[in-house]
């Protein structure tokens, strides 16, 4: 049996994988940052290297 410790950010355009202990949970989904969790207000991205998400 394997225990999942990491999950892809729930934001569709985000490439980030976040650990479950550090994820920001909103509406039952896990996000890598508050920008993703809040739906990218003002078009801001998550700020993680190599990730271009902003939607």
C-alpha positions as CSV (number, residue, x, y, z in Angstrom):
1,X,0.0,0.0,0.0
2,X,1.3,3.4,-0.9
3,X,0.6,6.6,0.9
4,X,0.2,9.7,-1.3
5,X,2.3,12.6,0.0
6,X,2.3,14.8,-3.0
7,X,-0.4,16.0,-5.4
8,X,-0.6,18.1,-8.5
9,X,-2.0,21.6,-7.9
10,X,-5.7,21.7,-8.7
11,X,-5.3,24.7,-10.9
12,X,-5.7,23.4,-14.5
13,X,-2.9,25.5,-16.0
14,X,-0.5,25.0,-13.1
15,X,2.4,22.5,-13.4
16,X,3.3,22.4,-9.7
17,X,3.3,19.4,-7.5
18,X,2.8,20.2,-3.8
19,X,3.1,18.1,-0.7
20,X,-0.2,17.5,1.1
21,X,1.2,19.0,4.3
22,X,2.0,22.3,2.6
23,X,-1.0,22.5,0.2
24,X,-3.5,25.2,0.5
25,X,-7.0,23.6,0.6
26,X,-10.0,25.3,-0.8
27,X,-13.4,23.7,-1.7
28,X,-11.9,20.2,-1.2
29,X,-9.0,20.8,-3.7
30,X,-5.3,21.2,-3.0
31,X,-3.4,24.2,-4.4
32,X,0.3,25.1,-4.4
33,X,-0.3,28.8,-3.6
34,X,-2.9,31.2,-2.6
35,X,-2.9,32.7,-6.1
36,X,-4.0,29.4,-7.5
37,X,-6.5,28.8,-4.7
38,X,-8.1,32.2,-5.2
39,X,-8.4,31.8,-9.0
40,X,-5.5,34.1,-9.9
41,X,-6.9,37.6,-9.1
42,X,-5.4,40.2,-11.3
43,X,-3.8,37.5,-13.4
44,X,-1.0,36.8,-10.9
45,X,0.8,33.4,-11.2
46,X,2.0,31.2,-8.4
47,X,5.5,32.5,-8.8
48,X,7.1,29.1,-8.8
49,X,10.1,28.6,-11.1
50,X,9.1,27.3,-14.5
51,X,5.4,27.6,-14.0
52,X,3.5,30.0,-16.1
53,X,0.0,29.6,-14.7
54,X,-2.2,32.6,-14.3
55,X,-5.8,31.5,-14.9
